[in-house]
Each structure stands twice: as C-alpha cells, then as structure tokens.
C-alpha cells in the first residue's frame, strides 16, 4: 500500500463516517498520542529524534493496539517523508524491491525521504529481511518495522544491528479511559456511565483498538435497544464473550503464570489447564507460555524424564508453526505431559552449586592431564599426558576430572524419581571408582 500524501488531512479525508472508530480516532499530532510516554514525552529519545528530524531505521515491538502504526505514520508526517506500507503477511521480496526502487528514484529526484512501514515484520523470512539490509544501511529507506514478538527471537541480527529498538507497552486503564471519553464525544447524543467506561478499559487488556471496537459495538447495540448509552450487560453482549480481567502488565499476569508453573510443578494437570485457559482467553502470547514450559521442562522435570524437554521444545515449535487458535491444542498436550511427568530439579540445583563454587572461590585450572598438550594429533583424539582415553579401555574409567581442591565436591545429586533412579545408580558406581582411583594415585 502506497501513501504518497503525508499522514494528515489528505489521508484522513479518505476516512468516511463508516470507518472503524479506531481509524477515525487516529491521532494527527504527537501530542494526541495516548500512552508510550517513555518514548514520546518531552525530552524522550524518540520524541527528540522526531522533532529534530534525525530518526533512523527502527523496530517497534510490543502488544497489539498500543500505537505502533500510529507513531510510524506520525514520524513520516513530522519528518516530511513519504509513507509506504507493506504487510509481512501478504508481501514478498518483489514488493520490497519495488518500494526500494521507488525510494531511490524519489530521493534522487526530489530529495524526499521514504518511511517504509512493515507490519508484522517478524513474519518476514530471512530472505525478505536480507533484501532490506543495503537499503537500510545506505539510507535509501527509513525502515520502521512493527512486531508483537521480541525482535531478538524473530528478526535477523544483521537487521537488528542497523535499527533502533523501541518497546511499546500495553496502555494503562487510565490511558484507555481517556480514549473512550474522546470517542464518546464523537457520538452525538450518546452517553455512558463512568463505570461502563472503566469496565471496557479493564477488559481491553491494554489494547486501544480492542477497547474502541468493543465501545463502538456497545454504542450501536445500545441504540438498537433504544438506550441512551450502553450498560454493563450491553458491553458484555457486544464483546461477544465474558471480559476476562487479565492485564499482561499487571499483577494478574504474574500471579496467573506463577499459579500455572506451580500447578505443573505440583503435578496438577487440571489446575494447569485452567490457568492456561485464563491466559489464552486474556490474550497472553502463546509463545511466552511455550517458552516458560521449555524452561520448566529442564528446571523442574530434568532428567527424571528426559523426554519432557523434547516435548516442550516440540510444543514451542508447533506454536510458531500453527499459531492461534489451533496451537492451544499443542499447548494442552504439553501442559498435561509436563504435569504428569516425574519431577526433579537436580540438574538446576547442580548448576547453581557449581556457579556458587566458581563465584566464591574463582575458576581453578583443570588437572594437567585434561589440558591440551599442544600436540595436534593428541588434541584431536582427546589425549593428554596421563589422560586415560575411555575408548581405549573399552569401559568406564575411575580417573578424576575435577581440579585437585574439589575432588570430594558433588554438584549433581539425582533423586529417586523416574529416569534419575538409573542415573543415581550409575553415578554411585562412577564416583566410587573415582574415589578409589584417587586413593591409588596418592598411595
């Protein structure tokens, strides 16, 4: 989509009275933007860059409905740049190259800059992102990418290094309340109790677009019923489902994810599924849930069930591949598996103990026979002077590997759960062999 006119009167004139409320309320000046004060307040870095017309390429990331597109359009307007927009869902490398060619010609002929806004840039393939690199580095385009995902997970490092990253935060209830009051003024003769506005603000989960959409449907529905304005029942009906008060930036977010993890740890699949449902209904990012499950698989299940990590990683990949709403089924499978798996945090505690040893006493040198001898052939085979090569013996060896001062230290203590029972028995034999081998060396 190409916008040769700047965002302002020319663009807004195309918006009819039937355009969505969120579109009709799109700010025309920076001072009209609600929220994101950490970026746009007087003296904030992004605000200064815009006002001084020194903006470079950047990536906006954060939840939906927080103003990423709006601010991108305002940047184009404030810097007297041409605004062009692509969607990563429907655009390919060919479309990207066409925009770059137009931008190069425009700069040569009129010296005007081009702001290329790419919505959902995290959906661009590596090849599509690579196509942007030279144009961004040479200043042919000022790229503004928008993503609801962490760019470090989804955007190639070469592109990230050429862009400033700006995090957009969910709007507060007060921010959304301000928008709803503004919206109410656009509806001649409409009225709404403050309690209704607060209800919508709470249920919008920090998403301005969602709030305005619910509000607009509520007003239309209220008028069809002959009401002056919406009441609580009308809002619930307009929202088409129960408004779940789950704010991803509030205590509820941390409380629910905490309850979710503790339910997994407590082997309660019913509770874990319930909290999963709360998060999904509340608009939580399924990738965030999947990442927490991957961490849990190693931290709380560990080697009691080595397959748990495989399952969690598979679920994480499935979430990326399938997406909502179907990926909730993959999440449910992973949740029930992790809930019912035997639990052990021995690996995690072992690492913590080893880290504590290093932090307290520093890193000690490995035994000489474990160090490289400098002889290429020996190093390639893993040999060192005095080193016992296990494959030469055809079995296990009792040679020590810890530094001299740490011979008796035990960091990993497997428990009597699941597969760790076998590991516990094996390590018992190995540690006995090492103690006996150490005693023989001393004798």
N, C-alpha and C positions, 0 to 999 in steps of 0.2 A: 504494500500500500504506500503510495507516494503522496506527500503533503508539501506541495511547493509553497503554499502560503504559510506564514508563521502561525503558531497556535495562538489564537486570539479571536478577533471579531470575525475574520474570514472563515475560520473553521467552525466557530460556534454558531454562525449564521445558518450552517447546514443542519443544525440540530433542531428538529421540529418539536412541537409540543408533545409529540408522542414518543420521543426518545426516552430511554430509561432515566429515571430520576438521577441516578448516579452520574450519567453522562451530562445531564443538564446542569448539574451542580459542580462540574469540574472547575477548579479554581483557574482564574485567568492571571493571577499575580501570586508571587511567592508569599506575600503577607496573608493570602486567603487560605493557604495550606494549613490544615489542622493536624497536629502531631508532628513527629520527627524533629522536635526542637533541638535534639543533639546534633542534627545535621543542618538545620535551616534557621536557627536562631541567630540574631545579630552577633557577628564575630565568629560563628561556627565555620569550620574549614570549608565545607561545601558551599555555604552561603557566600563566603568571601570569594571563592573561586568563580562563582556565577556572577557576582556583582563586578568583579574585575575582568570578566571575560577571559579567564585563564583556565577554563575547565579542560581537562584531558579525557581520555577514554576511561570508562569506569564500569563497574558492575554493581548493580543494586540487588541485594538479596534480603529476603525476609518473607513473612507470611503474605498471603493474598489480601488485597483490599487495603493496603497500607500507603498507597500513593506513589508507587514506583513509576508507573506510566505517566501519571500527572506531572511529577517532578521532571521526568525526561522531556516532556513537551515544553514545560516552562523554561528549562535550560536552553532549548532551541530558540524559544522566543526571546529570552533575555540576552542571548549572545548573537542575535540576528543571524541565526543559522537556518538552513533548510532542514526540515524534519522528514526523515524517511523511516518507515516502519516495516519490519519483517516479523513473521511468526515462525519460530523454530519448528512448529508442528507441520506447517504447510510449505515451507521454503527450503530450497536446496542450494547447492553450490552455485548453480547457474544464476539464481536470483541474487545471491550475494555478489557475484562478479558484475552483474548488471548495475547494481547500486554503486559499486566501487568505480566502475567506468563513468557513470553519470557524475559522481562526486569529483573525479579527477578532471573531467571536462568543465564542470561548473567552477571549480577553483581556478582553472586556467583562464576561463573567460570572464568571470565576474569577481573572483577572489572571495566568494562566499563559502563559508564552512558548511559542512553537511553533518548533521547528527543522525546517525543510524541507530535506531532503537530496535533491539531484538528481544522480543518477549519470549520467556521460557528458554533462554539460551542454553540451559543445562540439557535440553533435548537435542541440541546440535551434535552431530557426530564429530569425531576427531578431524575428519577431512574438511567438514564445513567450518570448524573453528580454525583450522590451519589456513583456510582461504582468507581469513580476516587479518592474519598476522602482519603482513607487509603494509597493508593499507592503514592499519592502526599505528604501526611504528613510524611510517612516513607522514602521518597526519593527514592522509587523504580523507579519512573519515574520523569523526569523533564517535567512537562506539559507546553506546550505553546498553548494556545487557541487563535483563531482569530475570531473576531466578527465585523460586521459592525454596531452593535447595542450597546447602552450603557449597559455595563455588569451589572450595578446595577438594570436594569429592567429585564434582561434576564437570569442572572446566579445566582444560589442559593447562599445565604450569606455564607454558610459553605465553599464553594469552593473559593469564593472571598477572604475570610479571610486567605486562605492558599496561595494566589498568589499576586504577584506584578502586578499592573495595569499600562499599558503604552499606552498612546493615540497617535495614528498615525494621522498626519494631511494631508490634501489634498496637493499635490505638487503645488508649485507656477508655474507660466508660465515660469519663468526663469529655474526652475528645469527641466521641461518637454522639454524646448528648448535644454538644454544640452543633454538629452537623444536622441532627434531627430537628433542632429548633430552626435552623436555617431552611431546611426542607419544608417544614410546616408553613413557613411564610410564603412559599411558592404556591400553596394550595388555597385559593380564595375561599374564605368562609369555613375552612377546616379548623378543627380544634382537637387537642389531645391532652389528657391529663399528664402531669409530670411523671406520675407513677408508671404510665404506659411507655413513655419515652425511656425511662430508666430500665424497664423490663426488656425493651428491644436492645438497649445499649449493653445490658449484661449478656443477653443471649446472642449477640452478634460476634462474640469471641474476638474482638479486636479488628474485625473486618468491616470497613466502612461500606463497601459495596453490598455486603450481605445485609447490613443494617438498613441501608436505604431501600434495598429491594423489598425487605420484609415490611418496612414502613409504607412504601408505595402500595403494595398489595393490601395492606391493612386499611389504608385510606379508601381505596377503591371498594373493598368489600364492605366497609362501614357505610359508605354512601349507598351501596346497593340495598342495604338493610334499612335505610332511612335514618341512620345515626349521624350526628354531627361530627363524630370522630371515633376512632377505634377504641375498644375497651380490651381488657386482658384476653377475653375469650376470642375476640376477633383477631388479635395478634397471633394467638396460638393456631387458629384456623388458617390464617394467611401464611404462617411459617410452614404449614403442612406437616408439622411434626412437633413433638414436645421440644421446647427450647432447653437444651442442656447447658447448665451454667458451668462451663468448663473453660476457663481462660488459660491459654497456653503460657501466659506470662505471670500468672498469679500463683498463690499458694496452692490452689486446687490442682494445678498442673503437677507440682512437685509431690503433693500428697497422693495423687492417684498413681503416678508412676512408682512412687515408693511402695504403695499398697500392692501394686502389680508385681514388683520384684519380690516383695516379702511373701506374697502368695505362691509364686513359683518356688521360692526357697523352702516354703513350708509344705510343699507337695500338695497344694490345694488347687486342682485344675478348675473347679467351679468358680472360686473367687477370682482366679487369674483371668478366666474368660469374661467374667463380669467387668473387671476393670479394663480389660481390652475393649469391651463393648463401649464403656464410658468414654475412653479415649477416642475411639473411632467415630462415635456419634458426635463428640465435641470438636471434631475437626483436627485431631492430632495427626502429625505427619507419620504415615506408616513406616517410613524409613527410619525415623527416630526410634520407634518401637522395636523394629527389627535389629537396629544397632545395639540397643540395650539387651536384647536377647542373645546376641553374639557374645557380648561381654559376660553375661550371666553364665553362658554355657561353659566358659573357661573358669570364671571366678568361683562359681557355686556348684557346678557339676564336676568339672575337671576330668580326671582320669577314672573317676568312679564309673563313668560311661563315656568313653572317648568319642562315641558317635554323636553325642549331644552337640559338639561344635560343628560337626558336618551338617547336622540337621539345621542348626541355627544359621549357618552360612548359606545353606541351600534356600532357606526361607527368605533371607535377606536378598539373595539374587532373584528369587521369584517375585518379591515385592517390586523390585526395579523392572522386571520383565513384564509383569502382568498389570501392575497398578490397580488402583481402586476402581470399582468396588470388589472385583474378584479376589484381589490379593488378601482380603480379610480371611479367606478360607485357608490360605497358606499360613497366615499368622496363627490361626486357630490350631492348625496341626502342630506347629512348632511350640505353641504355648502348652498344649496338652502333653507333648512329649517331654519337654523340659520339666513340667510339673511332676510328672511321674518317674523321672529318672532318679537313680540314687545320687546322693549329694556328697560332695567333698570339696572343701576349699584348700586342700593341702598344697596344691601347686601354687596358688596365690600366696598362702602363708609362707611357703618356702622361698619364694622370690622376695617377699617383704623382709624375711630374716636375712637373706643374703645381702639385700640392699642396706639393711641396718648395719651389718658387719662392715661393709665397704665404707659407709658413711662415717662410722665410728672409728675405725682403725685404718682406713685407707686401703688401696689395692696392693696386695702383695704379689710378688713375682711368682709365676708358676715354677714348679720344680725344673731343674736344668734339663732333665731328660724329656720334658714335654715341649721345650722350646725348639725353634728352628735351628738346625745345625749350620745352615748356610750352604749345605751341600744339596744341589738341586734335586738329585735323584732321591736322596733320603727324605727331603722335604716333600717331594711328590708322593712318596709312599707313606708318609706319616711317620717315618722313622726318626729317631734321635738317639744320641749316645745314651745307652742304658734303658732305652724305651722298649717295652715289651709289646710287640705287634700282635694283637689278639688273633688275627687271621693266621699267623704263623703257628700258634699253639693249638688251633682247632677247637678252642673252647674259651671259657671265661678266665680272666686273669685277676690276680689279687694285688696288682700294683696300685699304689696310691696316686691320686691326681690333684688333690688339694695341696696348697702350699704347706710347708713344714709346720707352721704355727697353728694350722687349722685342721690337723689330722683327725681330731675327735669331733669336729663340728658336724652336725646333721641339720640340714635346712629343709629337706623334703621328707615329710612324715606321712606317708599314705595311711588311710584309715581302713577299717574293716567294712567297706561298702563297695558293692559292685565289683568292677574290674580291678579296683585298687587292692582288693584282697590278694590277688595274684601278684601284683607289683610289690605289695608289702612282703610277701614270702620271698620273692626274688631278691629284693634289696637286703633282706635279712641275711641271706646267704652271701651276697656280694660284700656287704660291709664286714661280715665275719672274716671273709677271705682277705680283705684289705688290712684289717687289724692284725691278723696272723702274719701277713706278708710284711707289715711294718715292723712287727716284733722280730721277725727273722733278720731283717736288714740291720736292726740295732744290735742284735746278737753277733 
